[in-house]
């Protein structure tokens, strides 16, 4: 559970940074809201948490899911 919370903290900080940069560049709020939101989906969350926890690359299965959703 500790690693899930740590990853969620990281993801939230990432979304804030992307939001700020995107607004400066004129990207729509809708696009910025949906950016990386799929990483919270139950079928992807554990892949990303384990990659974050063990400092490993995200498995190709999770990357493929991410890019198909966006």
FENSUL-V29358 format. One record per residue. N is the residue number from 1. RES is the residue in one small letter. SS is DSSP state (~ for helix, > for strand, _ for the rest). BURIAL is b if it has 9 or more other C-alpha atoms within 8 Angstrom, else e. D_LAST is the distance of its C-alpha to the last C-alpha in Angstrom with 2 decimals. Layout:
# FENSUL-V29358
n=N res=RES ss=SS burial=BURIAL d_last=D_LAST
n=N res=RES ss=SS burial=BURIAL d_last=D_LAST
This chain:
# FENSUL-V29358
n=1 res=x ss=_ burial=e d_last=27.30
n=2 res=x ss=~ burial=e d_last=28.07
n=3 res=x ss=~ burial=e d_last=25.21
n=4 res=x ss=~ burial=e d_last=22.70
n=5 res=x ss=~ burial=e d_last=24.02
n=6 res=x ss=~ burial=e d_last=24.04
n=7 res=x ss=~ burial=b d_last=20.39
n=8 res=x ss=~ burial=e d_last=19.53
n=9 res=x ss=~ burial=e d_last=21.77
n=10 res=x ss=~ burial=e d_last=20.05
n=11 res=x ss=~ burial=e d_last=16.55
n=12 res=x ss=~ burial=e d_last=18.13
n=13 res=x ss=~ burial=e d_last=19.89
n=14 res=x ss=~ burial=e d_last=16.81
n=15 res=x ss=~ burial=b d_last=15.07
n=16 res=x ss=~ burial=e d_last=18.43
n=17 res=x ss=~ burial=e d_last=18.75
n=18 res=x ss=~ burial=b d_last=15.36
n=19 res=x ss=~ burial=b d_last=16.34
n=20 res=x ss=~ burial=e d_last=19.74
n=21 res=x ss=~ burial=e d_last=18.79
n=22 res=x ss=~ burial=b d_last=16.21
n=23 res=x ss=~ burial=b d_last=18.93
n=24 res=x ss=~ burial=e d_last=21.43
n=25 res=x ss=~ burial=e d_last=19.41
n=26 res=x ss=_ burial=e d_last=18.91
n=27 res=x ss=_ burial=b d_last=15.17
n=28 res=x ss=_ burial=e d_last=14.78
n=29 res=x ss=~ burial=e d_last=15.13
n=30 res=x ss=~ burial=e d_last=12.53
n=31 res=x ss=~ burial=e d_last=9.73
n=32 res=x ss=~ burial=b d_last=11.54
n=33 res=x ss=~ burial=e d_last=11.94
n=34 res=x ss=~ burial=e d_last=8.38
n=35 res=x ss=_ burial=b d_last=7.87
n=36 res=x ss=_ burial=e d_last=8.28
n=37 res=x ss=~ burial=e d_last=9.49
n=38 res=x ss=~ burial=b d_last=8.24
n=39 res=x ss=~ burial=b d_last=10.80
n=40 res=x ss=~ burial=e d_last=13.40
n=41 res=x ss=_ burial=e d_last=12.99
n=42 res=x ss=~ burial=e d_last=16.33
n=43 res=x ss=~ burial=e d_last=15.29
n=44 res=x ss=~ burial=b d_last=13.61
n=45 res=x ss=~ burial=b d_last=15.78
n=46 res=x ss=~ burial=e d_last=18.84
n=47 res=x ss=~ burial=b d_last=17.33
n=48 res=x ss=~ burial=b d_last=16.30
n=49 res=x ss=~ burial=b d_last=19.64
n=50 res=x ss=~ burial=b d_last=21.63
n=51 res=x ss=~ burial=b d_last=20.12
n=52 res=x ss=~ burial=b d_last=20.92
n=53 res=x ss=~ burial=b d_last=24.31
n=54 res=x ss=~ burial=e d_last=25.51
n=55 res=x ss=_ burial=e d_last=24.07
n=56 res=x ss=_ burial=e d_last=22.54
n=57 res=x ss=_ burial=e d_last=19.42
n=58 res=x ss=_ burial=b d_last=16.55
n=59 res=x ss=_ burial=e d_last=17.23
n=60 res=x ss=~ burial=e d_last=15.44
n=61 res=x ss=~ burial=e d_last=14.68
n=62 res=x ss=~ burial=b d_last=12.57
n=63 res=x ss=~ burial=b d_last=10.82
n=64 res=x ss=~ burial=e d_last=10.18
n=65 res=x ss=~ burial=b d_last=8.84
n=66 res=x ss=~ burial=b d_last=6.48
n=67 res=x ss=~ burial=e d_last=5.28
n=68 res=x ss=~ burial=e d_last=5.63
n=69 res=x ss=~ burial=e d_last=3.77
n=70 res=x ss=_ burial=e d_last=0.00
